């Protein structure tokens, strides 16, 4: 009997960030689709900074090497020429690993699993309840807007329109890429959060699409 959806969610909540990432990126073939879905949803709810993301990606690379059965050859005395060649090989390997980590970060960012806490102008009426979600949109900056704000062309998080309420300047957490110059408009689903002394973040927005 397969565990229920609630049981899977509880199981994934007990996992560390690194364990969830390994399930999704390294051991996905060992899990049922329902478990992978629960792992993806739980990973997406966690707010990981860049340092944490890089750390778990590095751990995943090590896990992939173990899974492939890779072993280090026994080092033997080498001539200067061989040592130079080995040095270049290590440099190339480091570049490759760095590119893989960067590529993994870009993939997670594209999937909407990387959070960005940005200074934003968001429209919010007084009737917007805590916990309520609304369909919102933003327009990526053109060349003129980018020059005025000091942001790159295509920056999507300078302002978000959700309703006909007044503009509010505040920190908003986004899940989606910062720069999307390929779109004319980006759609978001934004939720109003309960603000306390432990949480000063009023809104969280997840990207749902884009219009070219």
Backbone as JSON, one array per atom type, in Angstrom:
{
  "sequence": "XXXXXXXXXXXXXXXXXXXXXXXXXXXXXXXXXXXXXXXXXXXXXXXXXXXXXXXXXXXXXXXXXXXXXXXXXXXXXXXXXXXXXXXXXXXXXXXXXXXXXXXXXXXXXXXXXXXXXXXXXXXXXXXXXXXXXXXXXXXXXXXXXXXXXXXXXXXXXXXXXXXXXXXXXXXXXXXXXXXXXXXXXXXXXXXXXXXXXXXXXXXXXXXXXXXX",
  "N": [[0.85, -1.19, 0.0], [0.62, 2.15, -0.92], [1.91, 5.1, 0.66], [-0.2, 7.75, 1.96], [-1.07, 10.98, 0.52], [-0.83, 12.97, 2.47], [0.86, 11.7, 4.26], [3.17, 11.46, 2.71], [3.83, 14.16, 2.35], [4.39, 14.85, 5.0], [6.57, 13.22, 5.44], [8.44, 14.33, 3.64], [8.71, 16.88, 4.72], [10.25, 16.34, 6.9], [12.72, 15.91, 5.84], [16.06, 17.06, 5.16], [17.32, 20.07, 3.5], [19.33, 19.29, 1.74], [18.85, 16.53, 1.46], [16.35, 16.55, 0.18], [17.04, 17.77, -2.25], [18.8, 15.85, -3.3], [17.04, 13.72, -3.65], [15.45, 14.74, -5.73], [17.28, 15.32, -7.79], [19.27, 13.34, -7.97], [18.48, 10.76, -7.05], [16.03, 10.28, -8.27], [14.92, 8.21, -9.79], [14.47, 6.27, -7.96], [12.18, 6.77, -6.6], [8.61, 7.02, -6.34], [6.28, 8.74, -8.56], [4.46, 10.27, -7.02], [5.83, 10.68, -4.62], [8.02, 12.16, -5.56], [6.7, 14.43, -6.43], [5.73, 15.43, -3.98], [8.19, 15.95, -2.76], [9.24, 17.93, -4.48], [7.36, 20.0, -4.1], [7.74, 20.57, -1.39], [10.43, 21.36, -1.38], [10.22, 23.65, -2.93], [8.85, 25.33, -1.21], [10.67, 26.14, 0.64], [12.91, 28.67, 1.61], [15.77, 29.22, 0.23], [19.02, 30.49, 0.5], [21.7, 31.77, -1.63], [24.17, 30.68, -0.81], [23.48, 28.34, 0.59], [22.23, 26.93, -1.47], [24.38, 26.52, -3.26], [25.95, 24.9, -1.64], [24.42, 22.51, -1.31], [24.27, 21.72, -3.94], [26.93, 21.1, -4.49], [27.24, 18.94, -2.77], [25.5, 17.2, -4.06], [26.85, 16.76, -6.45], [29.01, 15.28, -5.5], [27.63, 13.04, -4.66], [26.66, 12.07, -7.06], [29.07, 11.31, -8.25], [29.81, 9.21, -6.54], [27.69, 7.48, -7.09], [28.15, 6.82, -9.71], [30.29, 5.25, -9.4], [32.86, 6.19, -9.42], [36.36, 6.38, -8.87], [39.34, 7.55, -7.31], [42.46, 7.54, -8.91], [45.48, 5.95, -7.82], [48.05, 8.04, -6.81], [51.12, 8.59, -8.42], [54.68, 9.1, -8.57], [55.55, 11.87, -10.6], [56.87, 13.41, -13.52], [58.02, 16.79, -14.16], [56.65, 17.68, -16.44], [54.42, 16.0, -16.48], [53.28, 16.74, -14.08], [52.56, 19.36, -14.68], [50.66, 18.89, -16.67], [48.78, 17.54, -15.13], [48.04, 19.58, -13.42], [46.76, 21.34, -15.17], [44.68, 19.69, -15.87], [43.28, 19.49, -13.44], [42.47, 22.13, -13.19], [40.77, 22.41, -15.4], [38.83, 20.56, -14.63], [37.85, 21.79, -12.31], [36.74, 24.07, -13.48], [34.75, 22.85, -14.97], [33.15, 21.69, -12.96], [32.36, 24.03, -11.64], [30.87, 25.22, -13.69], [28.86, 23.32, -13.91], [27.61, 23.57, -11.41], [26.73, 26.22, -11.58], [25.04, 25.95, -13.78], [23.18, 24.21, -12.67], [22.1, 25.87, -10.7], [20.92, 27.86, -12.33], [19.02, 26.28, -13.57], [17.37, 25.52, -11.39], [16.52, 28.09, -10.69], [15.08, 28.82, -12.98], [13.04, 26.94, -12.78], [11.68, 28.01, -10.72], [12.42, 27.62, -8.08], [14.21, 29.03, -6.63], [14.53, 31.65, -4.35], [14.02, 35.21, -4.41], [14.46, 38.11, -2.72], [13.19, 41.15, -3.03], [13.19, 44.77, -3.35], [10.19, 46.24, -4.01], [7.4, 47.67, -5.79], [4.1, 47.18, -5.1], [0.68, 46.69, -5.83], [-1.98, 46.78, -3.56], [-5.03, 46.29, -2.17], [-7.03, 47.3, 0.69], [-8.75, 45.28, 1.33], [-7.52, 42.91, 0.9], [-6.93, 39.86, 2.21], [-5.04, 38.21, 4.82], [-3.24, 35.37, 3.86], [-4.68, 35.1, 1.56], [-4.61, 34.68, -2.0], [-3.68, 36.21, -5.1], [-3.99, 36.76, -8.63], [-1.41, 38.2, -10.39], [0.64, 40.6, -12.24], [3.62, 41.65, -13.97], [5.68, 44.01, -15.75], [8.52, 43.5, -17.64], [11.46, 45.53, -17.49], [12.08, 48.06, -19.93], [14.65, 49.53, -22.06], [14.78, 52.27, -21.32], [13.46, 52.34, -18.8], [15.14, 50.61, -17.39], [17.54, 52.06, -17.35], [16.8, 54.26, -15.78], [16.22, 53.11, -13.31], [18.47, 51.71, -12.65], [18.65, 49.02, -13.03], [18.98, 45.82, -14.78], [18.1, 45.46, -18.3], [14.96, 44.01, -18.9], [14.45, 43.28, -16.32], [12.23, 41.95, -13.94], [10.99, 42.55, -11.53], [10.47, 45.06, -10.5], [8.0, 46.33, -10.16], [4.7, 45.24, -9.3], [1.47, 44.45, -10.34], [-1.55, 43.83, -8.84], [-4.19, 44.36, -8.0], [-6.73, 46.97, -7.86], [-5.85, 48.53, -5.81], [-3.89, 50.87, -3.73], [-0.41, 51.81, -4.42], [2.3, 50.13, -2.85], [5.45, 50.32, -1.41], [7.77, 47.91, -0.73], [9.49, 45.02, 0.69], [9.4, 42.09, -1.21], [9.07, 38.62, -1.68], [10.12, 36.71, -4.34], [9.62, 33.92, -6.52], [11.13, 32.95, -9.2], [12.77, 33.92, -12.29], [14.9, 36.79, -12.2], [15.55, 38.41, -14.44], [13.94, 38.63, -17.46], [13.9, 39.2, -20.33], [12.77, 38.24, -22.62], [10.05, 38.29, -22.44], [6.98, 40.2, -22.67], [5.22, 40.58, -20.64], [4.98, 39.29, -17.34], [3.47, 36.79, -15.44], [2.22, 36.33, -12.11], [1.48, 34.6, -9.06], [0.44, 35.85, -6.18], [0.68, 35.87, -2.64], [-0.64, 37.1, 0.36], [1.11, 37.55, 3.34], [1.17, 36.82, 6.87], [2.35, 39.26, 8.98], [4.92, 39.52, 11.36], [7.07, 40.01, 14.26], [9.01, 38.21, 13.71], [8.79, 37.75, 11.05], [8.97, 39.86, 8.47], [8.11, 39.95, 5.93], [5.75, 40.75, 3.63], [4.48, 39.8, 1.29], [4.49, 36.98, -0.93], [5.44, 35.86, -4.07], [4.84, 33.71, -6.75], [6.01, 32.75, -9.89], [3.89, 32.22, -12.66], [3.75, 32.2, -15.38], [4.37, 33.66, -18.68], [4.08, 36.28, -21.1], [4.75, 36.68, -24.44]],
  "CA": [[0.0, 0.0, 0.0], [1.4, 3.37, -0.99], [1.54, 6.08, 1.69], [-1.11, 8.79, 1.53], [-0.45, 12.26, 0.17], [-0.46, 13.66, 3.71], [2.03, 11.03, 4.83], [4.33, 11.82, 1.9], [4.18, 15.53, 2.68], [5.01, 14.85, 6.33], [7.9, 12.59, 5.27], [9.34, 15.27, 2.98], [8.99, 17.99, 5.63], [11.28, 15.9, 7.83], [13.99, 15.83, 5.13], [16.87, 18.27, 5.1], [17.37, 20.65, 2.16], [20.22, 18.47, 0.92], [18.17, 15.27, 1.16], [15.32, 16.82, -0.83], [17.69, 18.02, -3.54], [19.31, 14.57, -3.79], [15.89, 12.95, -4.13], [14.97, 15.3, -6.99], [18.3, 15.42, -8.84], [20.18, 12.2, -8.04], [17.83, 9.47, -6.81], [14.63, 10.4, -8.68], [14.41, 6.94, -10.3], [14.18, 5.38, -6.83], [10.96, 7.24, -5.93], [7.38, 7.07, -7.12], [5.94, 10.11, -8.97], [3.79, 10.98, -5.92], [6.87, 11.1, -3.67], [8.79, 13.22, -6.2], [5.87, 15.63, -6.42], [5.75, 15.95, -2.62], [9.53, 16.49, -2.51], [9.36, 19.18, -5.22], [6.54, 21.02, -3.46], [8.36, 20.95, -0.12], [11.66, 22.11, -1.7], [9.82, 24.96, -3.42], [8.37, 26.17, -0.11], [11.79, 26.56, 1.48], [13.61, 29.85, 1.12], [17.2, 28.91, 0.3], [19.9, 31.53, -0.02], [22.65, 31.3, -2.63], [25.21, 29.87, -0.19], [22.9, 27.02, 0.86], [22.01, 26.26, -2.75], [25.68, 26.06, -3.76], [26.43, 23.79, -0.79], [23.71, 21.26, -1.59], [24.64, 21.29, -5.29], [28.24, 20.46, -4.38], [27.0, 17.63, -2.19], [24.87, 16.37, -5.08], [27.89, 16.35, -7.39], [29.75, 14.19, -4.87], [26.76, 11.86, -4.65], [26.65, 11.55, -8.43], [30.33, 10.62, -8.47], [29.73, 7.93, -5.84], [26.73, 6.63, -7.77], [28.77, 6.35, -10.95], [31.37, 4.34, -9.03], [34.16, 6.78, -9.74], [37.41, 6.26, -7.85], [40.56, 8.3, -7.61], [43.62, 6.68, -9.14], [46.61, 6.1, -6.89], [49.02, 8.98, -7.35], [52.48, 8.09, -8.57], [55.62, 10.18, -8.86], [55.44, 12.35, -11.98], [57.85, 14.39, -13.96], [57.49, 18.16, -14.19], [55.69, 17.78, -17.54], [53.19, 15.33, -16.06], [52.67, 17.56, -13.03], [51.92, 20.48, -15.34], [49.45, 18.38, -17.31], [47.81, 17.25, -14.08], [47.54, 20.86, -12.94], [45.76, 21.83, -16.14], [43.5, 18.81, -15.76], [42.52, 19.89, -12.26], [41.86, 23.43, -13.48], [39.64, 22.14, -16.29], [37.8, 19.89, -13.83], [37.22, 22.8, -11.45], [35.87, 24.89, -14.34], [33.58, 22.04, -15.33], [32.28, 21.59, -11.78], [31.76, 25.34, -11.44], [29.84, 25.42, -14.71], [27.74, 22.44, -13.57], [26.9, 24.17, -10.28], [26.03, 27.4, -12.1], [23.94, 25.48, -14.6], [22.15, 23.7, -11.76], [21.43, 27.02, -10.08], [20.06, 28.47, -13.33], [17.88, 25.39, -13.78], [16.48, 25.69, -10.24], [15.93, 29.42, -10.77], [14.08, 28.76, -14.04], [11.93, 26.15, -12.28], [11.0, 28.77, -9.67], [12.76, 27.08, -6.76], [15.15, 29.94, -5.97], [13.82, 32.85, -3.91], [14.68, 36.51, -4.55], [13.75, 39.09, -1.89], [13.47, 42.39, -3.76], [12.42, 45.99, -3.1], [9.18, 46.23, -5.07], [6.14, 48.41, -5.65], [3.01, 46.24, -5.34], [-0.65, 47.23, -5.55], [-2.67, 45.93, -2.6], [-6.16, 46.93, -1.54], [-7.21, 47.01, 2.11], [-9.58, 44.09, 1.49], [-6.7, 41.71, 0.65], [-6.81, 39.17, 3.49], [-3.85, 37.38, 5.07], [-3.42, 34.03, 3.34], [-5.37, 35.16, 0.26], [-3.73, 34.77, -3.17], [-4.24, 36.92, -6.24], [-3.25, 36.7, -9.89], [-0.76, 39.5, -10.6], [1.53, 40.64, -13.4], [4.64, 42.7, -14.01], [6.24, 44.28, -17.08], [9.97, 43.62, -17.62], [11.92, 46.88, -17.81], [12.71, 48.34, -21.22], [15.95, 50.2, -21.92], [14.62, 53.52, -20.59], [13.17, 52.03, -17.4], [16.33, 50.03, -16.78], [18.5, 53.13, -17.11], [16.32, 55.11, -14.69], [16.22, 52.39, -12.03], [19.76, 51.08, -12.41], [18.46, 47.57, -13.13], [19.21, 45.35, -16.15], [16.95, 45.38, -19.2], [14.24, 42.76, -18.7], [14.22, 43.03, -14.89], [10.79, 41.71, -13.83], [10.5, 42.65, -10.16], [10.44, 46.44, -10.02], [6.63, 46.62, -9.71], [3.74, 44.16, -9.56], [0.08, 44.9, -10.28], [-2.41, 42.74, -8.39], [-5.58, 44.84, -7.94], [-6.82, 48.42, -8.05], [-5.45, 49.19, -4.58], [-2.77, 51.8, -3.84], [0.94, 51.27, -4.5], [3.04, 49.98, -1.59], [6.86, 49.99, -1.6], [8.15, 46.99, 0.34], [10.2, 43.81, 0.32], [8.55, 41.0, -1.66], [9.83, 37.44, -2.04], [9.71, 36.17, -5.63], [10.15, 32.65, -7.01], [11.17, 33.11, -10.65], [13.99, 34.61, -12.72], [14.87, 38.24, -12.11], [15.63, 39.03, -15.76], [13.21, 37.86, -18.47], [13.72, 40.15, -21.43], [12.04, 37.62, -23.72], [8.61, 38.45, -22.23], [6.4, 41.52, -22.54], [4.57, 40.6, -19.33], [5.2, 38.08, -16.55], [2.34, 36.59, -14.52], [2.59, 35.84, -10.79], [0.42, 34.34, -8.08], [1.0, 36.45, -4.97], [-0.06, 35.59, -1.42], [-0.35, 38.02, 1.46], [1.58, 36.83, 4.52], [0.97, 37.45, 8.17], [3.59, 39.93, 9.37], [5.2, 39.5, 12.79], [8.45, 40.44, 14.51], [9.9, 37.19, 13.14], [8.61, 37.74, 9.61], [8.57, 41.18, 7.98], [7.84, 39.81, 4.5], [4.3, 40.85, 3.51], [3.94, 39.09, 0.13], [5.31, 36.01, -1.63], [4.9, 35.73, -5.41], [5.36, 32.6, -7.55], [5.74, 32.97, -11.32], [2.99, 31.24, -13.27], [3.86, 32.21, -16.83], [4.85, 34.87, -19.32], [3.49, 36.6, -22.41], [5.76, 37.2, -25.37]],
  "C": [[0.88, 1.24, 0.0], [0.97, 4.34, 0.11], [0.64, 7.16, 1.11], [-0.35, 10.06, 1.19], [0.0, 13.01, 1.41], [0.78, 13.04, 4.33], [3.29, 11.37, 4.05], [4.79, 13.24, 2.21], [4.89, 15.62, 4.03], [6.42, 14.27, 6.25], [8.89, 13.58, 4.66], [9.65, 16.48, 3.86], [10.11, 17.64, 6.6], [12.66, 15.82, 7.18], [14.74, 17.15, 5.21], [16.85, 18.82, 3.67], [18.21, 19.78, 1.23], [19.56, 17.16, 0.52], [17.1, 15.45, 0.09], [15.94, 17.02, -2.21], [18.23, 16.72, -4.14], [18.18, 13.69, -4.31], [15.49, 13.41, -5.52], [15.99, 15.18, -8.12], [19.16, 14.17, -9.02], [19.44, 10.87, -7.97], [16.38, 9.46, -7.28], [14.06, 9.07, -9.17], [14.05, 5.97, -9.18], [12.86, 5.73, -6.14], [9.79, 7.25, -6.89], [7.07, 8.52, -7.49], [5.28, 10.91, -7.85], [4.81, 11.5, -4.91], [7.71, 12.24, -4.25], [8.01, 14.53, -6.21], [5.87, 16.27, -5.03], [7.1, 16.57, -2.29], [9.71, 17.83, -3.22], [8.57, 20.31, -4.59], [7.18, 21.51, -2.16], [9.62, 21.77, -0.38], [11.32, 23.52, -2.15], [9.36, 25.89, -2.32], [9.51, 26.72, 0.74], [12.54, 27.72, 0.83], [15.11, 29.64, 1.3], [18.0, 30.09, -0.26], [20.93, 30.93, -0.97], [23.7, 30.37, -2.03], [24.7, 28.46, 0.09], [22.7, 26.25, -0.43], [23.31, 25.72, -3.32], [26.18, 24.86, -2.96], [25.73, 22.48, -1.14], [23.99, 20.78, -3.02], [25.99, 20.58, -5.29], [28.09, 19.07, -3.8], [26.39, 16.68, -3.21], [25.89, 15.89, -6.1], [28.71, 15.19, -6.81], [28.94, 12.9, -4.88], [26.68, 11.23, -6.03], [27.93, 10.78, -8.75], [30.34, 9.26, -7.78], [28.83, 6.96, -6.59], [27.31, 6.05, -9.05], [29.94, 5.41, -10.67], [32.75, 4.87, -9.36], [35.11, 6.64, -8.58], [38.61, 7.06, -8.28], [41.71, 7.35, -7.85], [44.72, 6.97, -8.11], [47.65, 7.0, -7.53], [50.42, 8.37, -7.35], [53.41, 9.27, -8.84], [55.55, 10.56, -10.34], [56.58, 13.31, -12.27], [57.2, 15.76, -13.95], [56.43, 18.31, -15.27], [54.36, 17.16, -17.14], [52.48, 16.13, -14.98], [51.95, 18.76, -13.64], [50.61, 20.05, -16.0], [48.36, 18.09, -16.28], [47.21, 18.53, -13.53], [46.48, 21.44, -13.86], [44.49, 20.99, -16.08], [42.63, 19.18, -14.58], [41.79, 21.21, -12.5], [40.63, 23.25, -14.37], [38.49, 21.49, -15.53], [37.07, 20.88, -12.94], [36.29, 23.7, -12.26], [34.6, 24.14, -14.7], [32.61, 21.95, -14.16], [31.59, 22.92, -11.51], [30.65, 25.61, -12.43], [28.61, 24.57, -14.39], [26.92, 23.02, -12.42], [26.1, 25.39, -10.75], [24.83, 26.99, -12.94], [22.8, 24.92, -13.75], [21.39, 24.82, -11.09], [20.47, 27.67, -11.07], [18.83, 27.62, -13.57], [16.88, 25.53, -12.64], [15.78, 27.04, -10.27], [14.82, 29.45, -11.82], [12.84, 27.99, -13.59], [11.17, 26.86, -11.17], [11.27, 28.28, -8.28], [13.76, 27.95, -6.01], [14.4, 31.22, -5.6], [14.68, 34.09, -4.1], [13.85, 37.52, -3.75], [14.13, 40.48, -2.4], [12.62, 43.55, -3.23], [11.48, 46.2, -4.28], [8.05, 47.19, -4.75], [5.02, 47.45, -6.03], [1.68, 46.91, -5.0], [-1.38, 46.27, -4.62], [-3.79, 46.72, -1.93], [-6.3, 46.51, -0.09], [-8.03, 45.74, 2.35], [-8.8, 42.79, 1.26], [-6.39, 41.05, 1.99], [-5.5, 38.41, 3.59], [-4.15, 35.95, 4.63], [-4.1, 33.98, 1.98], [-4.35, 35.34, -0.86], [-4.45, 35.47, -4.31], [-3.35, 36.71, -7.46], [-2.72, 38.09, -10.19], [0.1, 39.44, -11.85], [2.53, 41.78, -13.24], [5.16, 42.83, -15.43], [7.76, 44.37, -16.96], [10.41, 45.0, -18.1], [12.46, 46.97, -19.23], [14.01, 49.11, -20.98], [15.84, 51.47, -21.09], [14.37, 53.27, -19.11], [14.37, 51.45, -16.68], [17.35, 51.1, -16.45], [18.09, 54.0, -15.93], [16.44, 54.42, -13.34], [17.56, 51.74, -11.69], [19.68, 49.56, -12.41], [18.74, 47.12, -14.56], [17.94, 45.36, -16.98], [16.28, 44.01, -19.03], [13.99, 42.42, -17.25], [12.72, 43.0, -14.62], [10.18, 42.09, -12.49], [10.48, 44.07, -9.61], [9.06, 46.84, -9.53], [5.71, 45.49, -10.13], [2.34, 44.72, -9.38], [-0.81, 43.71, -9.95], [-3.9, 43.13, -8.35], [-5.59, 46.35, -8.14], [-6.51, 49.2, -6.77], [-4.27, 50.13, -4.78], [-1.42, 51.09, -3.95], [1.56, 51.2, -3.1], [4.47, 49.59, -1.93], [7.32, 49.14, -0.44], [8.98, 45.84, -0.22], [9.19, 42.73, -0.06], [9.45, 39.83, -2.06], [9.26, 36.85, -3.33], [10.36, 34.8, -5.85], [10.02, 32.68, -8.53], [12.41, 33.89, -11.02], [13.82, 36.12, -12.63], [14.78, 38.9, -13.49], [14.97, 38.11, -16.78], [12.86, 38.78, -19.64], [12.93, 39.57, -22.59], [10.52, 37.8, -23.61], [8.22, 39.93, -22.24], [5.72, 41.69, -21.19], [4.81, 39.25, -18.65], [4.05, 37.97, -15.54], [2.83, 35.93, -13.23], [1.32, 35.47, -10.01], [0.98, 34.75, -6.73], [0.07, 36.19, -3.77], [0.34, 36.59, -0.34], [-0.01, 37.21, 2.7], [1.21, 37.57, 5.79], [2.3, 38.01, 8.66], [3.73, 39.9, 10.89], [6.63, 39.97, 13.0], [9.45, 39.43, 13.99], [9.83, 37.18, 11.62], [8.11, 39.1, 9.15], [8.28, 41.15, 6.48], [6.33, 39.73, 4.28], [3.72, 39.99, 2.39], [4.98, 38.11, -0.42], [4.65, 35.74, -2.98], [5.62, 34.6, -6.16], [5.02, 32.85, -9.02], [4.88, 31.85, -11.87], [3.08, 31.22, -14.79], [4.41, 33.51, -17.36], [4.23, 35.05, -20.68], [4.53, 37.26, -23.29], [5.18, 38.31, -26.24]]
}
